[in-house]
Amino acid sequence: MGYAGQFGFRYGIASTWIGLGNALIGSLLAWVILGRRTRVMSKHLESATMPDFFGKRYDSRALKLVASAIVFVFLVPYTASIYNGLSRLFEMAFGIPYLYCVIGMALLTAVYVVLGGLMATAITDFIQGIIMLVGIVLIVGAVLQSNGGFMQALAALSAIPSEAPATLGQQGAYASFFGADPQSLLGVVILTSLGTWGLPQMVHKFYTIKSEKAVYTGTIVSSLFALLISGGCYFLGGFSRLYSDSVLRDAAGNVAYDSIIPGMLASLGDVLIAITLMLVLSASMSTLASLVLSSSSTLCLDFLRGNLIKNMSEKAQLLWLRGLVLVFILISVLLALDPPTFIAQLMGISWGALAGAFLAPFLYGLYWKGMNRLGVWASFLTGVGITLGNLFLGISSPINAGAVAMLASLILAPIASLLGKKLDSALVENIFSCYDEKVLVSRKYHLRREE
C-alpha cells in the first residue's frame, strides 16, 4: 500500500528492483549468512530474543535493557503504518470513515493475538500466505489487462515525462531499467533488503529452526515467496502513473502517496477489489501479529522480568505479556489516527533505527570474536541517532537516512570494537565453541575425501 505506491510512482517500473532485492538479499542471503549460525549460537546461549542475544553474547545487562527499549519504541511507527495503509484501503472500498477502520483493525489484532498467541499466528500466517500468492497474481494480471497488456502498458508508461530533476523531464524514465532516480532507488533497496537482517521480528524465525532440512526448505520457500509477493507488489506499483487521474494531491500539488494503490484498484471492479482486500488484510494481519508479539515479548522478557520485577511467575508473565500487547496496539493506533507522514516514511523511521542499531552487532557477533560492547554501543547510537536527528532536522527522507544509518553502523561498529576493551577471552571462546561441535551426517550431505 505505501511502499509499492510511493516508489512505483517515483521510480516507475524500475521499482521492481526493490522486490528483487528483498528476495535475493533480504531473504536468500539472509538465510545463507544468518540462518544456521543464528540457530546454533542462540541455542548455545539459550537466548529467545535479540536483546537477550546481545546481553549474553556481549555479557552486558545494560545492552539487553537498552535494546529491548529500542525494539518497543521503534516498532510503534511500523505498526502504525500498517494500520494506516489497511484502513485507507477499507475506506476506499466501503466508504467507512478512516477512524472506525483503524479502531476495527486494532480490536481484531488484539483479540486474535491475545487469545491465540504464537501458534495461532503461525497457523494463520500459512493460510494468509496462500491468499497473498493467489491475490497478487490476479491483481497484477488485471492491471496489465486493463491497460491493453504488458507491452501496451509499458509503451504508455514510457510516454510520460519524468518529474525527477535529474532526468530533465524527458520521456521514458519511468519505463527505463534504473528509473528516474537511481541513487534514491538504491537507498530504498538497501533499507528494505539489508535492513531485514537487523529487524527482531524478521530474525526471530531463525531462532526456531528445527533441523538442517528446515534450513533448506526455509531458504527456498521464503525466497520464492518474497520474489512473488514483493516483486509483484513493486511491479504493480510501477504502473501507477497510468492512473494519475485517481491520485490525490494537496493544494501545493504534492502527491498523497497513500492514495495511489487504492486509486489504481478502484477501477478494477468489485471482485478484484474484494481480492485486494483479502490480500492486504492477510499481509497486514500477518505482519501486525509478528510486530506486536516481538515488541511485547521483548519488553516483558528482557526489560521487566528479572529487572523491575525480580521474581515473575509464569502466570504473571502471561498477564504482563497480554497487557503489553494491548498497550502497544493502543500507542500504534494513536499514532495511526494522526500520522505525521506517509506510510513509507513511518516504516523508514522504524527500519532505519532498528536495522541501524542492530544489524552490525548481530551480524558481527555471529562471525567475529573481536566484536565487543563499545562496538555495540556505537552501533546503537549511530542507528538511533541518525534516524532521530534526520527526523527533527529533515535533512533527507527517512528511507535514505535509514540506509545511511545501516551502512554507517557497519563501518563504525568494528572500528569502535578495535578501540574498546576486549571481552574476556574465555567467555568469547566458550560462546564460539558451539560452531566447533562435531556432528555426524549422512553420505548424501558429505563426500569422503579421496586419498
N, C-alpha and C positions, 0 to 999 in steps of 0.2 A: 504493500500500500504506500509506504513512504519512500523507501529506497528505490524501488523499481520506477515509481512515478517521477521522483525528482531527478534521478540520474539518467533515466531514459529520456526525459525531456531535455536534459542538459547536454548529454553526450550522443544521443541518437542510438543507432544500432550497435555502436562500439561499447555501450554499457553491458553487452553480453560478456565482455572480458571480466566483469566483476563476478558474474556467475561462474565462469570457468576458473577464476582464481579461487573462489570459495570451494569448489570441488577439488581442485588439484592441490592447492596449498592448505586451505582450511580444513580439508577432510583427509585426503590421501596422504599428504606429507605429515599431517598431524598424527595419524595412526602409525605411520612408519617410524617417525622420530620419537614420539612421546608415548605411544600406546603401551608397548611391552615394558619399557623402563619405568613408566609411572606405576604400573600394576605391581612390579617387583619391589620397588623401593617403598611405595605406600603401604604395602602389606608388611614389609620388614619393619617399618616404623610404626605400624598399627595406627595410621592416620586415615581419617574418613573424610576430611575436608581440606581444602587448600590452605586456609590459615593454620590448621593443625599440622599440615605438612611443613610449613615454614617454621613453626615453633619447634618441631622435633628435628628437622634437618639442620637448622642453624642454632639449636639449643638456646632458644630465646622466647620467653613468655611474652615479652613486650611486642615482638614481631607478630606473634599469634593474635594478640588483642587488637593491634592496630590494623592488621589485615582483615580481621572479622568486621571491624567498624567500616573499613573501606568498602567491603562487599555489600554490607547492608545499605549504606548511604548511596552508592553509585549504581545499584541495581534498580533504585526507585525511578530514575528518569527512563530507563529502558522499559520497565513495566508500564509506566505512564504512556509511553509512545505507542505501545501495543493497544492499550485501551482507546487511545486517540484514533488510531487507524481503523480499528474494528468498529468503533462507534460511528465514525463518519460513513462507513460503508452501509451500515444498517440505517442510518439517517437518510442516505440516498435511496435505498431500496424500499423502505417502508414509510418514510416521512415521519419517523419517530424522532422527537427532539433529542439533540445530542446529549443533554444532561441525563435523560432517562436511559439512553443506550449505555452510557458509561457506568451508571449505577447498576443496571441489569447485568452487565458483564462482570462487574466486581462481585455481585452476590453469587453468580453462577460459579465463579472461580473459588470463592470462599467455601461454598458448600462442598464442591467435589474434591478440593484439596484437603480441607479439614476432616471430612468424613472418610475419604478414600485413601489418602496418604500416598506413599510411593508406589505401591503395587497397582492401585487404581490408575495412577498417572502412566505407568509403564504400559498397561493393557490398552488404555485409551490412545496412547501415542501410536501404537501399532495400527489401530483402526483409522486414526486420523491421517496417518501416513499414506494409507491406501487411497483415501479420499483425495488427498493432495495430488497424488500421482495422476489419477484419472482426471481431476479437475483442471490441472494446468495444461494437459494435452488438449482438452476440449476448448478451453478458453483461447489458447494461442491459435488453434485452428480456426476458431470463429472470427477472431480479429483479422487474421490474414484473409479469410474468405470474404469478409465484409468490405475489404479493400481491393478485391479483384485478384487475390492470390499473392504469393510471396514476391514475385518479380514486379508485379504492378505496384504493390505497396512500397517496395524498395525504390522504384522509379519516382513515385510521388514524394517519398521522403527526400530523395536527392534533389528535388526541385525547390526545396525550402531554403531560403537564405539563412546563414548562421547568425546568431545573436552574439556569439563569443567575440570579444575584441581582437583576439589573436588571429582569427580567420579572416578579418577584414570584410566580413559579411558575404563571402562568396557562397554559392550554392554547392551542395554535395557533401558538406562536412558531416551532416547527421546520418549519411549513409556510407561514410568512409570507415576505413579499417581502425583508426585510432580516435575518431570522433573530433569534436570541435575544441576540446581542451585536454590533450593527452596528459599533461603534467598533473592536473587535478584528478583525472581519471586514475592515474597510478596511485595517488594518495588514497582513494577510495578502495582500490584493490588491496592495498597493504592493510588498511584498517579492518576491512571486513573479512579478509582471508587470514593474514598472520595474526590478527587480533584474537581470533578464536582460541589460539594456543594459550592465552593468558586469562580466559574467562572461566570463572569457577564452575558455572553451570554446564559449560562445554567439556571441560577437562574431567568432570566428575564421572563421565561414562567409562573412563579408563580405570577408575578405582574398582569397578565392578566386573572386570574381565574374569571369566571363569576358567578359561583354558586357552591353549595355543590355537585351537580351531576357531575360537571366538575372535581371536585377533585377525585371522584371515577373513572370516565372514564379515566382521565389523568393518574392516578396511574396504572391502568390495561393495558391500551394501550401502554403507554411509556415503562413499564417494559417488556411486551411481545415483543415489537418491539426491545428493546435493547438486549433481550435474543437471538432473532433470528439473528439479524444483527451482533452485536458484538460477540456473541458466535460463530456464523457461520464463521466469518472472522478469529478469532483466531484458531478455529478448523481447518480451511483450511490451515492456516499458519503452523500448527503443522506438516503437511506432507511435508514441503518444502525441507527437507533433501533428500527426494526421487528424487529431481530434482537438485542435486548438480552439475551435468554437465552443467546446464543452469545458475548457479550462477557465477557472475563475481567476480574476485579477483584482487587486485592490485599486484605490483611487490613483496611486502613483504608477500603476501599470505592472506592479510586481506580481509574479505568478504565485497563486496559492497551491503549493506543490501537493498538499494532501488531497486536493480535489481532482488531481489528474487521472488516477486509475478509476475512481468512481465515475468520472465523466466519460472515460473510454467505454466502460462497461454498461453505462445507462442505455446505450443504443443497441445493445446486443439481444434484447428480448428477455421476457420474464424467465424462461427456462435457464438460460445461461447466467442470468443474474442470481438465480437460486443456487446454481452450481458454484458460482463465485462465492456466494455467502458461505456455503458449506466448506469450500476450500480455505477461505480466510479464517473462518471460525475454527476449523481444525488446526491450522497452523498457529493461530493466536492462542488457543487454549492449551496446546501442547507447550508452547514457549512460556506462557504465563505460569503454568504449573511448575516447570523447572526453575523459573526465576524465583517464585515465591518460596518453594521448598529450599532452594540453595541459600537464599538470604536469611530466612527464618531459622533454619537448622544451624547455619554458621553462627548467628548471633547467640542462639541458645546453647549450643555445644561448646563453642570456642570462647565466648565472651562471658556469659553468665555462669555456666557450670564450672565450679572449681575456683571462681574468682569472686564475683559478687555474691554468689550462693555456693557456699563451700560443699555442702552435702545435699545434692539434688537427687531425689529418688526417681525411679523410672516413671512413676505416676506424675510427679511434679514436672519432670522433663517433658512429658507429653502435653500437659496442660500449658506449660510455658510456650512450647512449640506452636500449639494451636493459637494461643493468644498473639504471638508474634506474627503469625500468618495474617491474622485479621488487622493488626497494626500496620503491617507492610502494605497490605491491599488498600487500607484507608488512606495512607500517605500518598500512594501512587494515584489513587482516584482524585484526591485534592489537586495534585499537580496536573492530571489529565483534564480536569474541568477548566483550568485556565492555563494552558501550556504556553511557556514563554517563546516558543519557536516551533519549527516544523518537526514532523516525526523523525526524519533523518538526522536532524541536529540533536534531538533528545537522545537518540541512540548513539550518536557520535560522542556525546559527553560521557555516557556510561562506558562505551567501549574504549575510549581514549584513556580514561582514568584507570579502569580495571586492567586492561591489557598493558598500558604503560607502566603500571605499578608491579604487576605480577609476572609478565612474560619472561623478563630476564632472570629474576631469581628462581623461577620454576624451571626454566629450560637449563640454565647453567647448573642449577642444583642437582639435576639428574645426571649430568655428564662431567662436571668439573669439580674436583676436590678443593680447588683453591677459592671457590666462592664462599664469602663469609658475611657476617652481619652488616658491616659497613656497606658492602655492595648492595645488600637488600634494602637498607635504609635509603641509599642513594636512588635506587630504582623507585621506591615508594614516593620519595619527594619529587622525583622527575615526572612520574606519571600523573600524580595528583596536582603537582604544582603547575605544569604546563597546561593541563586541562582547565583548572580553575583560573589561572592567570589569563588565558585566552578568553574564557567565559566573561570575565569582568572587563577586560581591555578591548575585546573584539578585534584582535589583530588579524585573525584568519577564521575560516569556518571551523566548527568543532571537528569535522571529519579530517581536515588537513592537520589540525592541531593534534588529534589523536594519533595519526600516522607518525608525526614528528616525535610525539611522546614515546611511542614504542621504540623507534629507531634510536632515539637519544638514550633511553634506558639500557638498550642492548650494548651501547658503547660505553656508557658511564659506569654501569654495574661492575664489569671486570676491572676497570681502572681503579675504582674505589676499593675493590677487594684486594688488589695488589698493594694498596696503601694502608689498608686496615689490619687489625690484629688477627692473626690466623686462628682458626678453631683448633681445639685440642686434637692432635694427630690421631690419638687412639679412638676418639669419637668418630672422626671422619672415616678412618679405616673400617670401623665396625659398620658404619652406615653403608659404605660401598661394598662391603663384603657380600651383600646379597646378590650382586651380579656375578660373583665367582663361584657360587654354589654349583656343584656338578649334578647334572641330571642325565637320565638315560632316555634316549629317543629311538623310535623305530627306524629301520633302514631307509624307509621312503623319505625321511626327513634329513638323513645324513649318510654320505657315501664314505666307505672305508678308504683310508689313504693307501694308495698303491706303493709298495716298496720298490 
